[in-house]
Amino acid sequence: MSLRLFERLFGKYAGAMELCSKKLYVQVGILTRSIFEDYLNILYIQRAPEEERAKLAARYLDYASLVEPYMLYKNAKDLAEKLGDVSLVSKVYTSEKIKEIEENKETFTNKYNNSNKSWSGLDFASVALKAGEKDKYFRYYSLLSNVTHGSPLGNFTEEKITITIYLSLTSFVALADLIGENGLATQV
């Protein structure tokens, strides 16, 4: 887990820094939100009682492999229905793939008795609270969400991006530390 997760995080962080050098600040904000979400989720796992960490880490990875593909499929299906052409779904998903995706989601639901809304069963504000980061969550998440969802209020300028770069850097460094030095890698 640790190497894959670290590579993904490093790619996001390196991408954010490259985009910043090109003054593509909105895109930096989008990547920063993703890094920040990873940071809070992993911090939540790391701050759980030691006997719970391996289970939470496994659940985090199971959600990514078993439920997230279902969520993508469901979003595609919902969009096709809104467009009035459900046959669009078959251009992306075979019936065999849909069956596999639905079975995988059920596997997760049965294994974790979960509603599938999130990997932890909690809303993201609760994850932030349990991770001990309510201040960062309160200060940054709404701003970064505005950027990610295309709100006109989310347009970043060179002035506003400084704090985002700082958040991205500190979150990335903290995650690298958690993954590499604090034993999360050996628990999965």
C-alpha positions as CSV (number, residue, x, y, z in Angstrom):
1,M,0.0,0.0,0.0
2,S,2.6,2.5,1.0
3,L,4.5,2.6,-2.2
4,R,1.4,3.0,-4.4
5,L,0.0,5.6,-2.1
6,F,3.2,7.5,-1.9
7,E,3.7,7.4,-5.7
8,R,0.2,8.7,-6.1
9,L,0.7,11.5,-3.6
10,F,4.0,12.5,-5.0
11,G,2.5,12.7,-8.5
12,K,-0.3,15.0,-7.2
13,Y,2.2,17.1,-5.4
14,A,4.7,17.3,-8.3
15,G,1.8,18.1,-10.6
16,A,0.6,20.9,-8.3
17,M,4.1,22.4,-8.2
18,E,4.4,22.2,-12.0
19,L,1.0,23.8,-12.5
20,C,1.9,26.5,-10.1
21,S,5.0,27.3,-12.1
22,K,2.7,27.8,-15.1
23,K,0.4,30.0,-13.1
24,L,-2.5,27.5,-13.4
25,Y,-3.7,28.3,-9.9
26,V,-7.2,26.8,-10.1
27,Q,-5.7,23.4,-11.1
28,V,-3.3,23.7,-8.1
29,G,-6.2,24.1,-5.8
30,I,-8.0,21.1,-7.3
31,L,-4.9,18.9,-6.7
32,T,-4.4,20.4,-3.2
33,R,-7.9,19.4,-2.2
34,S,-7.2,15.8,-3.3
35,I,-3.9,15.8,-1.3
36,F,-5.7,17.3,1.7
37,E,-8.4,14.6,1.6
38,D,-5.7,11.9,1.5
39,Y,-4.0,13.6,4.4
40,L,-7.1,13.6,6.5
41,N,-8.0,10.1,5.7
42,I,-4.6,8.7,6.4
43,L,-4.2,10.8,9.6
44,Y,-7.6,9.4,10.7
45,I,-6.2,5.9,10.3
46,Q,-2.9,6.7,12.0
47,R,-4.7,8.3,15.0
48,A,-7.0,5.4,15.6
49,P,-6.1,3.0,18.4
50,E,-3.2,0.8,17.3
51,E,-5.2,-2.4,17.1
52,E,-7.7,-0.7,14.7
53,R,-5.2,0.8,12.2
54,A,-4.6,-2.3,10.0
55,K,-8.3,-2.9,9.7
56,L,-9.0,0.7,8.8
57,A,-6.1,0.8,6.2
58,A,-7.5,-2.4,4.6
59,R,-11.0,-0.9,4.6
60,Y,-9.6,2.3,2.9
61,L,-8.0,0.2,0.2
62,D,-11.1,-2.1,-0.2
63,Y,-13.3,0.9,-0.7
64,A,-11.0,2.2,-3.4
65,S,-11.0,-1.1,-5.3
66,L,-14.5,-2.4,-4.5
67,V,-16.8,0.7,-4.2
68,E,-15.2,3.5,-6.1
69,P,-15.6,1.7,-9.5
70,Y,-19.3,1.2,-8.6
71,M,-19.6,4.9,-7.8
72,L,-18.1,5.7,-11.3
73,Y,-20.6,3.3,-12.9
74,K,-23.5,4.7,-11.0
75,N,-22.6,8.3,-12.0
76,A,-22.3,7.3,-15.6
77,K,-25.7,5.5,-15.4
78,D,-27.3,8.6,-13.7
79,L,-25.9,10.9,-16.4
80,A,-27.1,8.7,-19.2
81,E,-30.6,8.7,-17.6
82,K,-30.5,12.5,-17.4
83,L,-29.5,12.7,-21.0
84,G,-32.4,10.4,-21.9
85,D,-30.3,7.7,-23.4
86,V,-29.4,4.7,-21.1
87,S,-27.8,2.9,-24.0
88,L,-24.8,5.3,-23.5
89,V,-23.8,3.2,-20.5
90,S,-23.2,0.1,-22.7
91,K,-20.6,2.2,-24.6
92,V,-18.5,2.2,-21.4
93,Y,-19.6,-0.9,-19.4
94,T,-20.3,-4.4,-20.6
95,S,-23.0,-6.3,-18.8
96,E,-20.3,-8.6,-17.3
97,K,-18.4,-5.6,-16.0
98,I,-21.6,-4.1,-14.4
99,K,-22.3,-7.4,-12.7
100,E,-18.7,-7.6,-11.4
101,I,-18.9,-4.0,-10.2
102,E,-22.2,-4.5,-8.4
103,E,-20.9,-7.7,-6.8
104,N,-17.8,-6.0,-5.6
105,K,-19.9,-3.2,-4.0
106,E,-22.0,-5.8,-2.2
107,T,-18.8,-7.6,-1.0
108,F,-17.7,-4.3,0.7
109,T,-21.2,-3.7,2.1
110,N,-21.4,-7.1,3.6
111,K,-17.8,-7.2,4.9
112,Y,-18.1,-3.8,6.6
113,N,-21.8,-3.3,7.1
114,N,-21.4,0.0,5.4
115,S,-23.7,2.3,3.5
116,N,-21.0,2.9,0.8
117,K,-21.2,6.7,1.2
118,S,-17.6,6.8,2.3
119,W,-14.8,4.3,3.0
120,S,-15.0,5.0,6.8
121,G,-18.8,5.2,7.1
122,L,-18.4,8.8,8.3
123,D,-18.9,12.1,6.6
124,F,-15.7,14.0,5.8
125,A,-16.2,16.6,8.6
126,S,-16.3,13.7,11.1
127,V,-13.1,12.2,9.7
128,A,-11.4,15.6,10.1
129,L,-12.6,15.8,13.7
130,K,-11.4,12.3,14.5
131,A,-8.1,13.1,12.8
132,G,-7.7,16.1,15.0
133,E,-7.7,18.6,12.2
134,K,-10.9,20.5,12.6
135,D,-9.2,23.9,12.2
136,K,-7.5,23.0,8.9
137,Y,-10.7,21.4,7.7
138,F,-12.7,24.5,8.6
139,R,-10.2,26.9,7.1
140,Y,-9.4,25.2,3.8
141,Y,-11.9,22.5,2.8
142,S,-14.7,24.9,1.7
143,L,-12.3,27.1,-0.2
144,L,-10.7,24.1,-2.0
145,S,-14.2,22.6,-2.7
146,N,-15.2,25.8,-4.4
147,V,-12.2,25.5,-6.6
148,T,-12.8,21.8,-7.3
149,H,-16.5,22.2,-8.2
150,G,-16.0,25.2,-10.5
151,S,-17.6,27.9,-8.3
152,P,-16.8,31.5,-9.4
153,L,-15.7,32.0,-5.8
154,G,-13.0,29.4,-6.3
155,N,-11.0,31.4,-8.8
156,F,-7.5,31.5,-7.4
157,T,-5.1,34.4,-7.9
158,E,-1.4,34.5,-7.3
159,E,-2.1,36.0,-3.9
160,K,-4.5,33.3,-2.8
161,I,-2.4,30.4,-4.0
162,T,0.3,30.9,-1.4
163,I,-1.7,29.3,1.4
164,T,-2.8,26.5,-0.9
165,I,0.8,25.7,-1.8
166,Y,1.7,25.7,1.9
167,L,-1.2,23.4,2.7
168,S,-0.2,21.1,-0.2
169,L,3.4,21.0,0.9
170,T,2.7,20.4,4.6
171,S,0.1,17.8,3.9
172,F,2.3,16.0,1.5
173,V,5.3,16.0,3.9
174,A,3.0,14.8,6.8
175,L,1.7,12.0,4.6
176,A,5.2,11.0,3.5
177,D,6.1,10.8,7.2
178,L,3.1,8.8,8.2
179,I,3.6,6.3,5.4
180,G,7.3,5.9,5.6
181,E,8.2,6.4,9.3
182,N,5.2,5.7,11.5
183,G,4.5,2.1,10.6
184,L,1.4,2.5,8.4
185,A,3.2,0.7,5.6
186,T,3.9,-2.3,7.7
187,Q,0.3,-2.6,8.8
188,V,-1.2,-3.4,5.5
